[in-house]
Amino acid sequence: MTRGDRFYMFSDGLIEGTPGAGRRRGLEQLVEACMDYRDLPLEAGVPAIAHAVRSSAGVTADDLLLLGVKV
């Protein structure tokens, strides 16, 4: 890792929200969102990423956790 790198920890509720799509599609959406919002400050990027992934999944009853850390 180098200065400025980011990493994210998340619960399965973030990536399992799309009915019938499974974890793979949710993980793909998460990676796409991380790339899309990589230039935002971390404080704005984390909620933007969570919203992007969850809005495509619709409303689910599962828990959600997304924690971003910047090196």
N, C-alpha and C positions, 0 to 999 in steps of 0.2 A: 504494500500500500504506500501511496505517496500523499503528501499534504494536499488536502482538498478533495480526496476521494471520499465517496459516500458508500455506506452499506445500509441495508434495510432488513429488519426482522418483522415478520408478519404472522398472523394466525391463519389457520386454514379457512376461516370465515371470509377472508378477503378474496381468496381465489376459487372458492367452491360455490359461488353465488349463481352462476349461469346454469339454469336447469338443462340437463342433458349434455352439457358441454364438458363437464368434469374439470378436474384440476388442471389439465394441460392447457385448455383455452384460458382459464383464469390466470395461469402463470404467464402465458403469452401476453395477455392484456397488461399484467403487472410490469413486465419488462418493457413493453411499448410505452407505458405511462412514465416509467422511470426515465426512459430516453427522452420523451417529449418534454418533461419538466426538469431536466438536469441543470438548466441554467437559472432556475428560480432559487432564491435563498431557501435553505432547508426548512425554515419555519413556514414558508408558503408552499414548498414542494410536497411535503408530506400530506397535507390535506388535499392538495390538487390531485396527487396520485391516487389516494384512497377514493376520492370522488369519481375520478375517471374510471377506475376499475369497478366500483360499486354501481355507478349509474348504468353501465352496460348490463349489469346482472339483474337489475330490478330490486325489489324489496325482498330481503331474506330475514329470517329470524336468527341466524347464526351470529356469533360474536365477531368482533372485528378489532384487530390490533395492527397498526403499522407504526413502527418506530424507525426513524432515520437517524443515522449518526454520521457526522462529517469528521474526517481525520484532520 
